[in-house]
Amino acid sequence: MNRVKGRTISLLILCGIFIVLLLLFLIDYEQNGAKWAAFPGNSHVYSDGILTVGTVLDRNGVVLATVEDGRRVYNEDKTVRKSTLHVVGDAAGNIGSSVQTFFADRLMGYSMINGVYSLHGTGDNVYLNIDSQLNVAAYQALDGRNGCVGIYDYTTGEILCLVSSASFDPANPPAVEEAADGVYINRFLSSTFTPGSIFKLVTLTAAIENIDDLFQRQFSCNGTLTVGDEQVTCSQKHGDLTIGQALSVSCNCVFGQLALELGADVLSRYATQLGLLDSFTVDGYPVAAGSITVDDQDPGQLAWSGIGQGQDLVNPCAMLRVMGAIANHGQAVSPHLISNSASFFGIPISLHLFSDQERLVSEATANTLSQMMRDNVLNYYGQDNFGDLAVCAKSGTAEVGDASPHAWFVGFVADEEHPLAFVVFVENGGGGSAVAGKITATVLRKACGQ
């Protein structure tokens, strides 16, 4: 009897271990099954490491990549191919953020029940939110310069334009050793850069909510601000300024003073609150997290950080999300690149019915920032550049050592018919409003049919 009892207990323990291991496997399968299926060694959907199923289309149904006779083929227009490279991807899978690499499981039509098995064997259609012709306009406006352009609908989260440059033709790819530096990096999603004066919007947000007499103050700029052993320099002597005027002329001295008054903890807290220091995801793909290095014991570094220099780094997509939040009265709508996936028979597989939202800033502060950014365009950048569009914006010219400065232009259109937020970045491009602002005007006019 004791022997039977002992064997029964042993069997129950083994059954318990089996059940636990099975549960662990099922959890792992649920979380990683898609990655297992998308392994390039899976001969059901790959041939010599190249995906042989699935079609990628833009929001208008334009085919960007598909499969013909067992090989990957791309849109017949070379400029379309190059302008959508970092979204669609290359056949070899070198673009890690692309649909053909990161979202390969969607192209395969993967499901937990059937894996990658399908009756037709051609994979699924993946529809993107981007407009390929808008991508072409942005790519041509960059004119061969490294950088990125991002535009999204701040009410729905749809990314309508995503271009990263440098690029290449996926139909005729270069050898890896001959490819341009950084060509495989999606600058919009996967990189961070010195922000320059666009970061002043972070400092301004903190100042609006923490300095009671901010709008009653008269600031003074004589061209330099001495902070300990540091000299913070301005582009010119601006004289007496209101905070609105200081934003429009992008006065380093005023924003350096504000950073010192706010302190390192407050500045870091607001950069974090606005989502610039933490990663978030676009349809599951992680966006690069930014960083700042501030310390009240190093006031010179703190002052430079408050104007977007020093060791500040931001990601373009994260900055686009901040612009969307300001435009949307403080609520940030999560950006989405993929609209939906559909099977060979046209049945939707996934669809973003509801946009995730997160409050980044109070409604009152967002509305104040909107008006100040609108004044920037009306009084400084020039409304004529944007036609009839009610553009609210901030430029940035980020100094990066001995190289030419990075050019930034960020903002949004305050219009219910065209609820578009934008970020334009030109690596070592020069002046923010002169270079990135011009690109912005070109792409926005295309996006709004002007």
C-alpha positions as CSV (number, residue, x, y, z in Angstrom):
1,M,0.0,0.0,0.0
2,N,2.8,2.4,0.9
3,R,4.5,1.6,-2.4
4,V,1.3,2.4,-4.4
5,K,0.9,5.6,-2.4
6,G,4.5,6.7,-3.0
7,R,4.1,6.0,-6.8
8,T,0.9,8.0,-6.9
9,I,2.5,11.0,-5.2
10,S,5.5,10.8,-7.6
11,L,3.1,10.6,-10.6
12,L,1.1,13.6,-9.3
13,I,4.4,15.6,-8.9
14,L,5.4,14.7,-12.4
15,C,2.0,15.7,-13.7
16,G,2.2,19.0,-11.8
17,I,5.7,19.7,-13.3
18,F,4.4,18.8,-16.8
19,I,1.4,21.2,-16.4
20,V,3.7,24.0,-15.2
21,L,6.1,23.5,-18.0
22,L,3.3,23.4,-20.5
23,L,1.9,26.7,-19.2
24,L,5.3,28.3,-19.4
25,F,5.6,27.1,-23.0
26,L,2.2,28.4,-23.9
27,I,3.0,31.8,-22.4
28,D,6.3,31.8,-24.3
29,Y,4.5,30.7,-27.5
30,E,1.9,33.5,-27.1
31,Q,4.6,36.1,-26.6
32,N,7.2,34.9,-29.1
33,G,5.5,32.6,-31.6
34,A,5.4,35.3,-34.2
35,K,9.2,35.8,-33.8
36,W,9.8,32.1,-34.2
37,A,7.7,32.0,-37.4
38,A,9.5,35.0,-38.8
39,F,12.9,33.4,-38.4
40,P,14.6,33.6,-41.8
41,G,15.4,29.9,-41.6
42,N,11.6,29.1,-41.9
43,S,11.6,27.7,-45.5
44,H,7.8,27.9,-45.7
45,V,7.9,31.7,-46.0
46,Y,11.6,32.4,-46.8
47,S,13.9,31.5,-49.6
48,D,17.6,32.1,-49.1
49,G,16.7,34.5,-46.3
50,I,14.2,36.5,-48.4
51,L,10.6,36.7,-47.5
52,T,8.4,35.2,-50.2
53,V,4.9,36.0,-49.0
54,G,2.8,39.0,-48.3
55,T,2.1,42.4,-49.9
56,V,2.6,45.9,-48.5
57,L,0.3,48.7,-49.7
58,D,-0.1,52.4,-48.8
59,R,-3.3,54.0,-47.6
60,N,-4.5,54.4,-51.2
61,G,-4.0,50.8,-52.2
62,V,-0.8,51.4,-54.0
63,V,1.4,48.3,-54.0
64,L,4.8,49.0,-52.5
65,A,6.1,45.5,-52.3
66,T,4.8,42.1,-53.2
67,V,5.9,38.7,-54.5
68,E,6.0,37.5,-58.1
69,D,7.2,34.1,-59.2
70,G,8.6,33.5,-55.7
71,R,10.7,36.7,-55.5
72,R,10.3,40.0,-53.8
73,V,9.4,42.9,-56.1
74,Y,8.8,46.6,-55.4
75,N,6.8,49.5,-56.9
76,E,7.8,50.3,-60.5
77,D,8.6,53.9,-59.6
78,K,12.2,54.3,-58.3
79,T,11.5,57.4,-56.2
80,V,8.5,55.6,-54.6
81,R,10.8,52.7,-53.7
82,K,13.5,55.0,-52.2
83,S,11.1,57.2,-50.3
84,T,9.4,54.3,-48.7
85,L,12.5,52.1,-48.1
86,H,12.6,52.5,-44.3
87,V,8.9,51.8,-44.0
88,V,8.7,48.8,-46.4
89,G,12.2,47.5,-46.0
90,D,14.7,45.7,-48.2
91,A,14.6,42.0,-49.2
92,A,17.7,41.2,-47.2
93,G,16.1,42.5,-44.0
94,N,18.7,45.2,-43.2
95,I,16.1,47.8,-42.2
96,G,15.2,46.5,-38.7
97,S,12.2,48.8,-38.3
98,S,10.5,48.0,-41.6
99,V,7.4,46.0,-42.3
100,Q,9.3,43.2,-44.1
101,T,11.5,42.7,-41.0
102,F,9.9,43.7,-37.8
103,F,6.3,43.1,-39.0
104,A,7.1,40.0,-41.1
105,D,4.6,37.9,-39.1
106,R,1.8,40.1,-40.3
107,L,2.9,39.6,-43.9
108,M,2.9,35.9,-43.3
109,G,-0.6,35.9,-41.9
110,Y,0.7,34.3,-38.7
111,S,-1.8,33.2,-36.1
112,M,-1.4,31.2,-32.9
113,I,-3.7,28.5,-34.2
114,N,-2.5,28.0,-37.8
115,G,1.0,29.4,-37.6
116,V,1.9,30.5,-41.1
117,Y,-0.3,27.9,-42.8
118,S,-2.8,29.3,-45.3
119,L,-4.9,27.7,-48.1
120,H,-3.6,30.2,-50.8
121,G,0.0,30.3,-49.5
122,T,0.6,33.9,-50.5
123,G,0.6,35.5,-47.1
124,D,-1.5,38.6,-46.2
125,N,-1.8,42.2,-47.3
126,V,-0.6,44.8,-44.9
127,Y,-2.0,48.3,-45.4
128,L,0.0,51.3,-44.2
129,N,-1.3,54.7,-43.1
130,I,1.4,56.4,-45.2
131,D,0.6,58.1,-48.5
132,S,3.4,57.1,-50.9
133,Q,3.1,60.3,-52.9
134,L,3.5,62.3,-49.8
135,N,6.6,60.3,-49.0
136,V,7.9,61.1,-52.5
137,A,7.3,64.9,-51.9
138,A,9.2,64.7,-48.6
139,Y,12.0,62.6,-50.1
140,Q,12.5,65.1,-53.0
141,A,12.3,68.1,-50.6
142,L,15.2,66.6,-48.5
143,D,17.1,66.6,-51.8
144,G,19.7,64.0,-50.9
145,R,20.4,65.3,-47.4
146,N,20.4,63.0,-44.4
147,G,17.4,63.5,-42.2
148,C,13.8,62.6,-41.8
149,V,10.3,63.9,-42.2
150,G,7.3,62.7,-40.2
151,I,3.7,63.8,-40.4
152,Y,0.8,62.3,-38.5
153,D,-2.9,63.0,-37.9
154,Y,-2.9,64.1,-34.3
155,T,-6.6,63.1,-33.8
156,T,-6.3,59.6,-35.1
157,G,-2.6,58.7,-34.8
158,E,-2.2,57.8,-38.5
159,I,1.4,58.4,-39.7
160,L,0.8,59.8,-43.2
161,C,4.4,60.4,-44.1
162,L,7.6,58.7,-42.8
163,V,10.8,59.3,-44.8
164,S,14.3,58.7,-43.6
165,S,17.4,59.6,-45.6
166,A,20.0,58.5,-46.7
167,S,18.2,55.8,-48.7
168,F,18.8,53.3,-51.5
169,D,16.7,51.5,-54.2
170,P,15.6,48.1,-52.7
171,A,15.1,46.8,-56.3
172,N,18.8,47.4,-56.8
173,P,20.5,47.4,-53.4
174,P,24.2,48.2,-52.9
175,A,26.6,45.8,-51.3
176,V,26.6,46.2,-47.5
177,E,30.2,47.4,-47.6
178,E,29.3,50.0,-50.3
179,A,26.2,51.4,-48.6
180,A,26.2,54.9,-47.3
181,D,26.9,55.4,-43.6
182,G,23.7,55.1,-41.6
183,V,21.6,54.1,-44.6
184,Y,20.0,51.2,-42.7
185,I,19.0,53.3,-39.7
186,N,15.5,54.7,-39.6
187,R,16.3,58.2,-38.3
188,F,12.6,58.9,-37.5
189,L,12.1,55.9,-35.1
190,S,15.5,54.6,-34.1
191,S,17.9,57.6,-33.6
192,T,18.3,60.5,-31.3
193,F,19.9,63.9,-32.1
194,T,20.8,67.2,-30.4
195,P,17.5,69.2,-30.5
196,G,18.7,72.7,-30.3
197,S,16.0,75.3,-29.8
198,I,13.0,73.0,-30.3
199,F,13.8,71.8,-26.8
200,K,13.0,75.3,-25.6
201,L,9.3,74.2,-25.8
202,V,10.1,71.8,-22.9
203,T,11.7,74.6,-20.9
204,L,8.8,76.9,-21.7
205,T,6.2,74.2,-20.6
206,A,7.9,73.9,-17.3
207,A,8.2,77.7,-16.9
208,I,4.5,78.3,-17.7
209,E,3.5,75.9,-15.0
210,N,6.1,76.8,-12.3
211,I,6.8,80.6,-12.7
212,D,3.8,82.6,-11.7
213,D,4.8,86.0,-13.2
214,L,6.3,84.6,-16.4
215,F,4.1,86.6,-18.7
216,Q,4.5,89.8,-16.7
217,R,8.3,89.7,-16.7
218,Q,10.6,91.8,-18.9
219,F,13.7,89.8,-19.8
220,S,17.0,91.3,-21.0
221,C,19.6,89.9,-23.5
222,N,22.9,91.5,-24.1
223,G,24.2,88.7,-26.3
224,T,25.8,86.6,-23.6
225,L,24.9,85.0,-20.3
226,T,27.7,84.2,-17.8
227,V,27.1,81.1,-15.8
228,G,30.0,80.2,-13.6
229,D,32.9,79.5,-16.0
230,E,30.5,79.1,-18.9
231,Q,29.5,81.7,-21.5
232,V,26.0,81.1,-23.0
233,T,25.9,83.0,-26.3
234,C,23.0,84.3,-28.3
235,S,22.8,85.0,-32.0
236,Q,22.6,88.7,-31.3
237,K,21.8,91.2,-28.6
238,H,18.0,91.0,-28.3
239,G,17.6,93.7,-25.7
240,D,14.4,93.7,-23.6
241,L,12.0,90.9,-24.3
242,T,8.7,89.3,-23.2
243,I,8.7,85.6,-23.0
244,G,6.7,85.4,-26.2
245,Q,9.3,87.5,-28.0
246,A,12.1,85.4,-26.5
247,L,10.5,82.2,-28.0
248,S,10.1,83.8,-31.4
249,V,13.7,85.0,-31.7
250,S,14.9,81.9,-29.8
251,C,16.9,83.8,-27.2
252,N,19.4,81.5,-25.6
253,C,20.1,83.9,-22.8
254,V,16.4,84.0,-21.7
255,F,16.0,80.3,-21.8
256,G,19.3,79.7,-20.1
257,Q,18.1,81.9,-17.2
258,L,14.8,80.0,-17.1
259,A,16.5,76.6,-16.9
260,L,18.6,77.9,-13.9
261,E,15.5,79.2,-12.2
262,L,13.6,76.0,-12.7
263,G,16.4,73.7,-11.6
264,A,17.6,70.3,-12.8
265,D,14.8,68.3,-11.2
266,V,12.0,70.3,-12.7
267,L,13.6,70.3,-16.2
268,S,14.1,66.5,-16.1
269,R,10.6,66.0,-14.8
270,Y,9.0,67.9,-17.7
271,A,11.2,66.2,-20.3
272,T,10.1,62.9,-18.9
273,Q,6.4,64.0,-18.6
274,L,6.4,64.9,-22.3
275,G,7.7,61.5,-23.2
276,L,11.1,62.5,-24.5
277,L,13.2,60.4,-22.2
278,D,11.4,57.1,-22.2
279,S,10.7,54.7,-25.1
280,F,7.2,54.1,-26.4
281,T,6.2,51.9,-29.3
282,V,4.7,52.4,-32.8
283,D,2.6,49.3,-33.5
284,G,5.0,47.4,-31.1
285,Y,8.2,48.8,-32.5
286,P,10.3,50.6,-29.8
287,V,11.1,54.2,-30.4
288,A,14.5,55.4,-29.3
289,A,14.5,57.1,-25.9
290,G,16.1,60.5,-25.6
291,S,18.3,61.8,-22.7
292,I,19.4,64.9,-20.9
293,T,22.2,65.4,-18.4
294,V,21.5,68.1,-15.9
295,D,22.8,68.8,-12.4
296,D,22.3,71.8,-10.2
297,Q,25.9,71.6,-9.2
298,D,26.8,72.3,-12.9
299,P,24.8,75.4,-13.7
300,G,26.6,76.0,-17.0
301,Q,25.5,72.5,-18.3
302,L,22.0,73.2,-16.9
303,A,21.7,76.4,-18.8
304,W,22.8,74.8,-22.0
305,S,20.4,72.0,-21.5
306,G,17.5,74.3,-21.1
307,I,18.2,75.7,-24.6
308,G,18.6,72.2,-26.2
309,Q,22.3,72.0,-26.3
310,G,24.9,70.3,-24.2
311,Q,24.1,66.6,-23.9
312,D,20.4,66.8,-24.8
313,L,19.2,64.2,-27.3
314,V,15.7,63.7,-28.6
315,N,14.0,61.3,-31.0
316,P,12.1,62.8,-34.0
317,C,9.0,60.6,-33.5
318,A,8.9,61.4,-29.8
319,M,9.0,65.1,-30.7
320,L,6.2,64.6,-33.2
321,R,4.1,63.0,-30.5
322,V,4.7,66.1,-28.3
323,M,3.6,68.4,-31.1
324,G,0.4,66.3,-31.5
325,A,-0.3,66.6,-27.8
326,I,0.0,70.4,-27.9
327,A,-2.3,70.6,-30.9
328,N,-4.8,68.2,-29.3
329,H,-5.2,70.3,-26.2
330,G,-2.7,68.2,-24.2
331,Q,-3.7,64.7,-25.2
332,A,-1.1,62.7,-27.2
333,V,-2.6,60.1,-29.6
334,S,-0.2,57.2,-30.2
335,P,1.3,57.2,-33.7
336,H,0.4,54.2,-35.9
337,L,2.1,53.2,-39.1
338,I,0.0,50.1,-39.9
339,S,-3.7,50.6,-40.7
340,N,-4.7,46.9,-40.9
341,S,-3.8,43.6,-42.3
342,A,-6.1,41.7,-44.6
343,S,-6.1,38.1,-45.8
344,F,-5.9,37.0,-49.4
345,F,-9.7,37.1,-49.4
346,G,-9.9,40.7,-48.1
347,I,-10.9,39.9,-44.5
348,P,-9.4,42.4,-42.1
349,I,-7.0,40.7,-39.6
350,S,-6.3,43.7,-37.4
351,L,-7.5,47.3,-37.2
352,H,-6.9,50.2,-34.8
353,L,-10.4,51.0,-33.9
354,F,-9.5,53.2,-31.0
355,S,-6.4,55.4,-30.7
356,D,-4.4,55.2,-27.4
357,Q,-4.2,58.6,-25.8
358,E,-2.1,59.9,-23.0
359,R,-2.2,63.4,-21.4
360,L,1.3,64.9,-21.6
361,V,0.4,68.5,-20.6
362,S,-2.6,70.4,-19.2
363,E,-5.2,71.8,-21.6
364,A,-4.5,75.3,-20.5
365,T,-0.7,75.0,-21.0
366,A,-1.2,73.3,-24.4
367,N,-3.4,76.1,-25.6
368,T,-0.9,78.7,-24.4
369,L,1.9,77.0,-26.2
370,S,-0.3,76.7,-29.3
371,Q,-0.8,80.5,-29.4
372,M,2.8,81.2,-28.8
373,M,3.9,78.9,-31.6
374,R,1.3,80.4,-33.9
375,D,2.8,83.9,-33.1
376,N,6.2,82.5,-34.1
377,V,4.9,81.9,-37.6
378,L,3.0,85.1,-37.9
379,N,5.7,87.3,-36.5
380,Y,8.9,85.6,-37.4
381,Y,8.9,82.6,-39.8
382,G,6.4,84.1,-42.2
383,Q,2.8,83.0,-42.9
384,D,3.3,83.4,-46.6
385,N,5.5,80.3,-46.6
386,F,2.5,78.2,-45.6
387,G,-0.3,79.6,-47.7
388,D,-3.7,79.6,-45.9
389,L,-2.6,76.9,-43.4
390,A,-2.7,78.0,-39.7
391,V,0.7,76.6,-38.9
392,C,2.1,76.7,-35.3
393,A,5.8,76.0,-35.2
394,K,9.2,76.2,-33.5
395,S,12.5,76.0,-35.4
396,G,15.8,74.6,-34.0
397,T,19.4,75.1,-35.1
398,A,21.4,72.6,-33.1
399,E,25.2,73.1,-32.8
400,V,27.1,69.9,-33.1
401,G,30.8,70.6,-32.7
402,D,32.7,71.7,-35.8
403,A,30.1,70.3,-38.2
404,S,27.3,72.2,-39.6
405,P,24.3,72.5,-37.2
406,H,21.3,70.2,-37.4
407,A,18.2,71.9,-38.7
408,W,14.8,71.2,-37.1
409,F,11.3,72.5,-37.7
410,V,8.4,71.1,-35.6
411,G,4.8,72.0,-35.0
412,F,1.3,71.4,-36.3
413,V,-1.6,72.8,-38.4
414,A,-4.3,74.2,-36.1
415,D,-7.2,73.2,-38.4
416,E,-9.9,70.6,-37.9
417,E,-9.9,69.9,-41.7
418,H,-6.1,69.3,-41.6
419,P,-5.1,68.0,-38.1
420,L,-1.5,67.4,-39.0
421,A,1.5,67.5,-36.7
422,F,5.0,67.4,-38.2
423,V,8.7,67.1,-37.5
424,V,11.4,67.8,-40.1
425,F,15.1,67.1,-39.3
426,V,18.0,67.7,-41.6
427,E,21.3,66.3,-40.3
428,N,24.0,69.0,-40.4
429,G,21.6,70.9,-42.6
430,G,22.2,74.5,-41.3
431,G,19.5,77.0,-40.2
432,G,16.3,75.5,-38.8
433,S,13.7,77.8,-40.3
434,A,15.6,78.4,-43.5
435,V,16.3,74.8,-44.3
436,A,13.9,72.5,-42.4
437,G,11.1,75.2,-42.5
438,K,11.3,75.3,-46.3
439,I,10.9,71.5,-46.5
440,T,8.0,71.6,-44.1
441,A,6.2,74.2,-46.2
442,T,6.6,72.0,-49.3
443,V,5.3,68.8,-47.7
444,L,2.4,70.4,-45.8
445,R,1.2,72.1,-49.0
446,K,1.2,68.6,-50.7
447,A,-0.5,67.0,-47.7
448,C,-3.3,69.6,-47.7
449,G,-3.8,69.8,-51.4
450,Q,-2.4,73.3,-51.8
